[in-house]
Amino acid sequence: MTNSSPSEKVDFDVGIIGGGPGGSSLGAYLAQAGLRCIIVEKEKFPRPHVGESLVPSSTRVFRDLNFLPTMEKYRFPHKYGAVWTSTRGSRAYEHDWEGINLDEADIRFAERVQPGVPQSYTYHVDRGLFDKLLLEHAESLGATVRQGVEVTRVDFDERRPAMRLSDGSNVRVRMVADASGRHTLLAKQLTLKIMDKVFDQLAVHTWFEGYNRLAAFSRKEDRYGDYIYVHFLPLTNSWVWQIPITEAITSIGVVTQKKNFVKALSELEGFFWQSVASRPELHDGLKQAKQLRPFKAEGDYSYAAKQIAGDRFVLIGDAGRFVDPIFSTGVSIALNSSRFASRDIIAACAADDFSKERFDTYESTIRRGTNNWYNFITVYYRLNLLFTKFINDPKYRLDVLKLLQGDVYDEKPPEVLDKMRAMVSEIESNPRHLLHGLLGDLTADAFKPQF
């Protein structure tokens, strides 16, 4: 299927920087299509990583690559839905909105049939194991994999790009796909990266064994145990993730704006426990569990690249843009980036034309999807606790569920976002409104395009 010839002196058709979900799945797509590709990963797998809860749209990629049997074989926990909880009994929750409870919300993926997705659940994953399996899967399909070697830069000064490796060697390719994650190798090298002024978030996280996953939820039913949980904290724009890793192990992370962390404590453990102490039922449940890993911090959560495709290159997943992790979007965007990019890359290789215009469909599709995610998250944070209204209200429930399932790549922005913005504007413009004090402190300026 490739038009390259020995006279072109290329080692591979496509060089992929990074072996995470975006790089591995892209390598698998290209190898399936008969292209020669190399995945260069600076670390040796397995290695720990955040982003442990997937979005249902990821299933389309697993189906395309025949990877679903592996997901089932390794018994990754099935994720059937999501739950939002808040501090019970506080002033913020003493009233309802038109009879709709604002205290808790839950949603089940099965409530909306998702085109192209043959199951009503997705997965939570141990990223160390999951990433290793996906990389091995790409290799089994024919991709060349090199681990423990870093791409230090890419030279575009000749017709065929050359990837410089940390071992002193060069790999010449017809084009490059940067899936280096938050390392953002090409975005930095080509000065394309822009930091987000609104979502300057930081997470402090670890794993616990033996934690009662229903400790902070009123419905003590086993079926809710494997849902993803978002626990609102009575702290500005702050929340806790709760993600099953195995039957016994749970990932817990506190996410807040960096300014809150700096003002609170300069020490991770103290900050974590001070934050979860604002939710006593959550705090008490975690104290009864066993902490398995040291606390770790993740920062610089939100940024974008001014362009995600150019002559002979594309940016995949986090290498091109990362938005706040509130809805576990990172892996989903990476996987869908590879799904969409692979089509343009295969066509470019067939035509031996790697001009930027060749990747316009990929860029416009991913821009649209990530912008919809970003706008959703922006209005979500401004609504703050009031978001549960949209989950619990039948008029909006399926529209919100479509977003939560990862179906964000339609041509037009989802109408429910306009409804959310209208609700914010109504409450925001009236200081006497019953719910005015419940809005998050992101101002209306946050709705303006940042990139």
Wavefront OBJ file of the C-alpha trace (Angstrom):
o trace
v 0.000 0.000 0.000
v 2.973 2.339 0.284
v 4.414 4.383 -2.568
v 7.837 4.779 -0.968
v 10.800 3.316 -2.798
v 14.339 2.382 -1.725
v 15.672 5.448 -3.564
v 13.869 7.676 -1.097
v 16.040 6.291 1.690
v 13.340 6.280 4.348
v 13.347 3.821 7.197
v 9.579 3.930 7.731
v 6.505 5.527 6.243
v 5.427 7.082 9.559
v 7.388 7.844 12.686
v 5.260 7.967 15.849
v 6.600 9.759 18.914
v 5.232 8.154 22.073
v 3.748 4.759 22.850
v 0.789 5.804 25.008
v -2.812 5.174 23.899
v -2.653 7.694 21.044
v 0.642 6.465 19.619
v -0.116 2.770 20.090
v -3.575 2.912 18.548
v -2.301 4.999 15.617
v 0.480 2.481 15.059
v -2.096 -0.302 15.117
v -4.341 1.449 12.584
v -1.421 2.127 10.219
v 0.063 -1.357 10.553
v -3.345 -2.870 9.784
v -3.378 -0.777 6.614
v 0.010 -2.129 5.543
v 2.105 0.945 6.288
v 5.561 0.681 7.809
v 5.577 2.618 11.062
v 7.798 2.906 14.114
v 6.668 3.853 17.618
v 9.444 5.384 19.744
v 8.657 5.486 23.470
v 11.091 7.089 25.907
v 9.979 4.969 28.874
v 9.874 1.218 29.327
v 6.403 -0.168 29.917
v 4.699 -0.794 32.225
v 4.806 2.549 34.002
v 2.170 4.266 36.186
v 0.039 6.963 34.613
v -3.116 8.964 35.377
v -6.163 8.972 33.140
v -7.538 5.664 34.387
v -11.202 5.910 33.423
v -12.266 5.642 29.788
v -15.148 7.158 27.820
v -17.558 4.925 25.835
v -16.512 6.390 22.467
v -13.158 4.642 23.031
v -14.932 1.354 22.299
v -15.102 2.243 18.581
v -11.307 2.215 18.458
v -11.027 -1.049 20.388
v -13.531 -2.623 18.000
v -11.666 -1.344 14.915
v -8.404 -2.796 16.217
v -9.911 -6.065 17.543
v -8.710 -5.082 21.012
v -11.961 -5.690 22.902
v -11.093 -9.366 23.564
v -7.911 -8.203 25.322
v -9.854 -5.734 27.472
v -12.152 -8.554 28.568
v -9.361 -11.086 29.011
v -7.598 -8.872 31.548
v -10.837 -8.162 33.401
v -10.615 -4.387 33.498
v -13.550 -3.127 35.611
v -16.639 -2.359 33.568
v -17.736 1.271 33.800
v -21.513 1.501 33.426
v -22.021 5.118 34.396
v -21.119 8.088 36.560
v -22.123 9.556 39.916
v -21.831 13.101 41.286
v -22.012 13.705 45.031
v -21.898 16.759 47.258
v -21.737 17.722 50.917
v -25.014 16.675 52.420
v -26.752 19.073 54.769
v -24.807 22.201 53.800
v -26.610 25.459 53.010
v -25.898 24.960 49.337
v -28.196 21.934 49.157
v -31.094 22.948 51.350
v -33.382 23.599 48.384
v -34.390 22.036 45.089
v -34.667 23.601 41.648
v -38.268 23.108 40.524
v -38.431 19.983 42.632
v -35.180 18.562 41.216
v -32.682 17.432 43.803
v -29.300 19.176 43.594
v -27.527 16.978 46.106
v -26.590 13.936 44.015
v -26.885 12.661 40.472
v -26.123 9.465 38.618
v -26.375 8.459 34.995
v -26.120 5.123 33.194
v -24.617 4.835 29.703
v -27.303 2.322 28.691
v -29.904 5.100 28.775
v -28.776 6.224 25.301
v -27.990 3.876 22.415
v -24.599 4.933 21.071
v -24.104 4.381 17.329
v -21.154 2.114 16.566
v -20.698 1.063 20.201
v -21.865 -2.539 20.752
v -21.900 -2.510 24.565
v -23.436 -0.438 27.362
v -20.216 -0.001 29.327
v -16.661 1.163 28.939
v -13.700 0.437 31.232
v -11.588 1.666 34.116
v -7.948 0.702 33.659
v -4.629 0.349 35.382
v -2.798 2.532 32.884
v 0.476 0.716 33.429
v -1.078 -2.538 32.242
v -3.472 -1.044 29.692
v -0.820 1.010 27.889
v 1.544 -1.969 27.813
v -1.121 -4.226 26.298
v -2.107 -1.687 23.647
v 1.523 -1.110 22.661
v 2.083 -4.866 22.398
v -1.064 -5.108 20.292
v 0.282 -2.531 17.833
v 3.523 -4.496 17.636
v 1.637 -7.740 16.998
v -0.070 -6.063 14.035
v 3.262 -5.122 12.494
v 4.336 -1.823 14.010
v 8.005 -1.548 15.015
v 8.370 -0.547 18.671
v 11.398 0.913 20.434
v 11.177 1.526 24.172
v 13.622 3.317 26.448
v 14.747 5.650 23.656
v 13.651 9.284 23.397
v 12.995 11.393 20.321
v 14.889 14.603 21.117
v 13.800 16.619 18.057
v 12.589 16.279 14.485
v 14.465 17.821 11.563
v 12.156 19.040 8.786
v 14.838 20.725 6.703
v 14.855 17.965 4.080
v 12.065 16.318 2.087
v 11.949 13.370 4.435
v 11.817 14.263 8.163
v 14.445 12.785 10.453
v 13.701 11.895 14.062
v 16.783 12.345 16.236
v 16.969 9.738 18.997
v 18.667 9.908 22.370
v 20.957 6.989 21.453
v 22.520 9.127 18.719
v 20.747 7.506 15.791
v 18.367 9.087 13.288
v 15.206 7.590 11.828
v 14.120 8.984 8.461
v 10.406 8.829 7.698
v 7.907 10.139 5.195
v 5.954 11.947 7.960
v 5.795 12.249 11.742
v 2.919 11.806 14.206
v 3.602 13.336 17.608
v 1.818 11.373 20.337
v 4.242 12.432 23.068
v 1.452 13.417 25.450
v 1.977 16.354 27.765
v 5.648 16.347 26.799
v 4.332 18.050 23.608
v 7.611 17.611 21.751
v 6.681 19.172 18.403
v 4.403 21.846 19.871
v 7.365 23.052 21.924
v 9.919 22.673 19.143
v 7.737 24.562 16.654
v 6.536 27.103 19.296
v 2.906 26.137 18.818
v 1.919 25.609 22.461
v -0.428 27.998 24.283
v -1.208 27.611 27.978
v -4.818 27.991 29.127
v -5.416 31.040 31.334
v -8.710 29.704 32.697
v -8.017 26.089 33.651
v -4.745 26.197 35.536
v -5.457 22.979 37.386
v -3.421 20.681 39.595
v -4.195 17.164 40.831
v -2.844 15.266 43.840
v -3.593 11.545 43.639
v -2.806 8.052 44.878
v -4.275 4.523 45.139
v -6.119 3.015 48.108
v -6.914 -0.620 48.880
v -10.066 -1.620 50.723
v -11.911 1.697 50.322
v -15.716 1.523 50.527
v -16.696 3.092 47.195
v -20.224 3.821 48.397
v -19.041 5.771 51.451
v -20.004 9.176 50.024
v -23.109 8.116 48.084
v -26.573 7.719 49.607
v -27.577 4.687 47.512
v -25.795 1.725 49.023
v -26.311 -0.588 46.051
v -23.488 -2.768 44.737
v -24.193 -1.807 41.122
v -22.909 1.707 41.804
v -19.579 0.474 43.125
v -17.839 0.432 39.730
v -19.144 3.787 38.501
v -16.774 6.711 38.211
v -17.449 9.255 40.971
v -17.011 13.005 40.978
v -17.215 14.271 44.540
v -17.753 18.029 44.706
v -15.763 19.728 47.441
v -16.985 22.884 49.229
v -13.832 24.544 47.893
v -13.673 26.766 44.822
v -13.590 24.763 41.564
v -12.341 21.671 43.406
v -13.424 18.051 43.206
v -12.290 14.475 43.850
v -12.169 11.617 41.359
v -12.911 8.056 42.466
v -11.985 5.360 39.935
v -11.968 1.552 40.416
v -8.693 -0.068 39.320
v -9.391 -3.618 40.491
v -12.012 -5.128 42.771
v -10.018 -3.931 45.777
v -7.977 -0.942 44.547
v -9.370 2.562 43.946
v -7.675 5.611 42.475
v -8.443 8.839 44.349
v -7.362 12.295 43.185
v -8.040 15.837 44.370
v -8.240 18.380 41.537
v -8.121 22.100 42.213
v -6.806 25.311 40.732
v -3.111 25.835 41.388
v -3.780 29.033 43.293
v -5.777 27.050 45.862
v -2.917 24.608 46.331
v -0.338 27.352 46.752
v -2.503 29.141 49.297
v -3.204 25.986 51.251
v -0.075 23.916 51.865
v 3.180 23.329 50.057
v 3.109 19.635 50.892
v 1.140 17.050 48.933
v -0.018 14.761 51.716
v -1.223 17.612 53.907
v -3.067 19.239 51.037
v -4.766 15.988 50.036
v -6.057 15.203 53.512
v -7.074 18.791 54.200
v -9.105 18.790 50.991
v -10.901 15.477 51.533
v -11.576 16.469 55.159
v -14.121 18.930 53.740
v -16.163 15.820 52.894
v -16.168 13.893 56.217
v -17.771 10.717 54.845
v -15.151 10.553 52.085
v -12.318 11.360 54.488
v -13.391 8.720 57.015
v -13.726 6.054 54.331
v -10.229 6.741 52.998
v -8.692 6.742 56.469
v -10.011 3.213 56.953
v -8.368 2.065 53.709
v -4.717 1.321 52.975
v -2.740 3.791 50.883
v -0.696 1.898 48.267
v 1.345 4.623 46.543
v 3.007 7.898 47.507
v 1.056 11.030 46.663
v 1.865 12.430 43.249
v 1.045 15.814 41.701
v 0.077 16.512 38.095
v 0.020 20.100 36.826
v -0.275 22.205 33.681
v -3.492 20.438 32.817
v -4.888 22.651 30.066
v -3.218 23.917 26.910
v -3.555 23.867 23.136
v -1.381 23.973 20.037
v -1.983 26.749 17.502
v -2.107 24.070 14.821
v -2.302 20.304 15.101
v -1.197 19.480 11.571
v 1.378 20.818 9.152
v 3.545 19.722 6.276
v 4.587 16.167 7.133
v 3.306 16.135 10.700
v 0.217 15.724 12.847
v -0.249 16.040 16.601
v -2.180 13.270 18.345
v -4.143 13.562 21.607
v -2.430 15.405 24.452
v 0.456 16.385 22.165
v -1.948 18.824 20.502
v -4.383 19.740 23.229
v -5.332 18.770 26.743
v -8.428 19.961 28.551
v -9.317 19.641 32.225
v -9.783 15.951 33.225
v -13.223 16.297 34.830
v -14.872 13.874 32.378
v -11.917 11.552 31.729
v -11.474 12.912 28.223
v -7.710 12.478 27.760
v -7.511 8.849 26.617
v -10.713 9.159 24.608
v -9.389 12.158 22.672
v -6.077 10.358 22.086
v -7.801 7.232 20.769
v -10.202 9.175 18.578
v -7.333 11.338 17.338
v -5.633 8.204 16.067
v -8.888 6.964 14.529
v -9.441 10.160 12.551
v -5.775 10.885 11.786
v -5.124 7.389 10.451
v -7.560 7.980 7.587
v -5.785 11.121 6.394
v -2.336 9.580 6.928
v -3.176 6.474 4.907
v -4.505 8.654 2.079
v -1.445 10.925 2.226
v 0.905 7.944 1.976
v -1.014 6.544 -0.976
v -0.744 9.891 -2.791
v 2.801 10.580 -1.570
v 1.530 14.034 -0.637
v 2.126 15.153 2.946
v 1.174 18.822 2.669
v -0.777 20.376 5.527
v -3.969 20.437 3.464
v -3.939 16.649 3.371
v -4.760 16.616 7.085
v -7.512 19.266 7.062
v -10.273 16.749 7.754
v -8.416 15.401 10.775
v -7.627 18.840 12.145
v -11.139 20.229 11.729
v -12.706 17.109 13.289
v -10.449 17.113 16.335
v -10.731 20.888 16.740
v -14.492 20.570 16.747
v -14.496 17.730 19.257
v -11.999 19.241 21.686
v -13.712 22.635 21.471
v -17.014 20.983 22.376
v -15.309 19.255 25.324
v -13.712 22.524 26.385
v -16.967 24.485 26.180
v -18.769 21.743 28.097
v -16.187 21.765 30.858
v -16.150 25.564 31.000
v -19.870 25.892 31.543
v -19.748 22.875 33.892
v -17.327 24.660 36.220
v -19.403 27.852 36.141
v -22.553 25.894 36.934
v -20.585 24.126 39.637
v -23.004 22.206 41.852
v -25.973 23.160 39.660
v -24.742 20.795 36.952
v -26.661 18.049 38.705
v -29.857 19.800 37.569
v -29.055 18.890 33.990
v -28.331 15.287 34.898
v -31.563 14.916 36.871
v -33.820 16.860 34.481
v -35.395 14.617 31.786
v -35.406 17.554 29.328
v -31.593 17.641 29.237
v -30.511 14.214 30.436
v -29.867 12.454 27.108
v -28.173 15.519 25.607
v -25.716 15.592 28.497
v -25.276 11.822 28.300
v -24.289 12.105 24.627
v -21.441 14.391 25.672
v -20.417 12.114 28.525
v -20.295 9.170 26.116
v -17.720 11.068 24.064
v -19.880 11.813 21.021
v -18.557 15.355 20.633
v -17.385 15.404 17.017
v -20.633 16.502 15.352
v -20.454 19.497 13.060
v -22.306 21.888 15.348
v -21.969 22.564 19.091
v -24.500 20.604 21.171
v -27.653 22.622 21.905
v -27.533 21.676 25.575
v -24.446 23.884 25.977
v -26.496 26.920 24.975
v -29.118 25.918 27.518
v -26.448 25.664 30.214
v -25.019 29.057 29.298
v -28.496 30.589 29.375
v -29.037 29.209 32.859
v -25.710 30.645 34.006
v -26.524 34.069 32.516
v -29.921 34.137 34.190
v -28.496 33.365 37.611
v -25.350 35.424 37.149
v -27.214 38.608 36.200
v -29.396 38.546 39.304
v -27.493 38.713 42.628
v -30.791 38.058 44.430
v -31.408 34.821 42.581
v -31.868 31.918 44.988
v -29.000 30.039 43.358
v -26.637 32.936 42.648
v -24.271 31.866 45.413
v -23.959 28.360 43.998
v -22.196 29.391 40.788
v -18.514 28.601 40.465
v -16.170 31.583 40.396
v -15.202 31.236 36.730
v -16.633 34.414 35.232
v -18.480 34.808 31.950
v -15.092 35.664 30.416
v -14.342 31.960 30.628
v -16.882 31.401 27.835
v -14.771 33.406 25.417
v -12.458 31.390 23.128
v -9.077 30.941 24.767
v -7.215 29.600 21.751
l 1 2 3 4 5 6 7 8 9 10 11 12 13 14 15 16 17 18 19 20 21 22 23 24 25 26 27 28 29 30 31 32 33 34 35 36 37 38 39 40 41 42 43 44 45 46 47 48 49 50 51 52 53 54 55 56 57 58 59 60 61 62 63 64 65 66 67 68 69 70 71 72 73 74 75 76 77 78 79 80 81 82 83 84 85 86 87 88 89 90 91 92 93 94 95 96 97 98 99 100 101 102 103 104 105 106 107 108 109 110 111 112 113 114 115 116 117 118 119 120 121 122 123 124 125 126 127 128 129 130 131 132 133 134 135 136 137 138 139 140 141 142 143 144 145 146 147 148 149 150 151 152 153 154 155 156 157 158 159 160 161 162 163 164 165 166 167 168 169 170 171 172 173 174 175 176 177 178 179 180 181 182 183 184 185 186 187 188 189 190 191 192 193 194 195 196 197 198 199 200 201 202 203 204 205 206 207 208 209 210 211 212 213 214 215 216 217 218 219 220 221 222 223 224 225 226 227 228 229 230 231 232 233 234 235 236 237 238 239 240 241 242 243 244 245 246 247 248 249 250 251 252 253 254 255 256 257 258 259 260 261 262 263 264 265 266 267 268 269 270 271 272 273 274 275 276 277 278 279 280 281 282 283 284 285 286 287 288 289 290 291 292 293 294 295 296 297 298 299 300 301 302 303 304 305 306 307 308 309 310 311 312 313 314 315 316 317 318 319 320 321 322 323 324 325 326 327 328 329 330 331 332 333 334 335 336 337 338 339 340 341 342 343 344 345 346 347 348 349 350 351 352 353 354 355 356 357 358 359 360 361 362 363 364 365 366 367 368 369 370 371 372 373 374 375 376 377 378 379 380 381 382 383 384 385 386 387 388 389 390 391 392 393 394 395 396 397 398 399 400 401 402 403 404 405 406 407 408 409 410 411 412 413 414 415 416 417 418 419 420 421 422 423 424 425 426 427 428 429 430 431 432 433 434 435 436 437 438 439 440 441 442 443 444 445 446 447 448 449 450 451
